[in-house]
Amino acid sequence: MNNNNVDVSKLLEALSKMDKSQLEAGIAKANQILQSKNKNDIFKGKQG
């Protein structure tokens, strides 16, 4: 299974349960992941 594929319905369900601050934090993290050369470091809590 390819980890880069996202189940949109699951994503929307998760987003619908978040409040505004959680949503903003999630968007910031998503942007960080998209801009990162080493995505695994972000998931491990490293900056890069």
N, C-alpha and C positions, 0 to 999 in steps of 0.2 A: 504494500500500500504506500502511496506517495504522500508524505507528510505535508507537502505544499498545497494539497487540495483541501478546500474548506467546504464543509456542508453548510450551505447558506441558511437553511432553515434552523439548524442548530445555532449558528451565529446570531441570527435575528432573535431567537428565543432567549439566548444569553443576554443580548443587548437590552431586550425589553425588561429584564429583571434588575438592571442596574439603575442606580440613581445618577444624577448629573455629574457628580464628582467622580464616581467610578467610571462613567462613560468617558469623561475627559482624560482620565488617567489611562484607560485602555487605548484610546486613540493615540495618545502620546507614545505609549509603548509600541503600538503597531507601527507608527511612523519611524520610531527608533529601529525596529526590526527591519522595516523595508529599506532603510538607509544604511544598514550595517553590512559590512563585508563578511562578518562571522556571526551569523544569527544564533548559533548555539551558545555563544558567550552571553548574550542577553538573557537567555533562558536560565543560565547559571548565575545570573545576577551581576555579571561583569559589565563594564561600560566599554563601548568600542564601536 
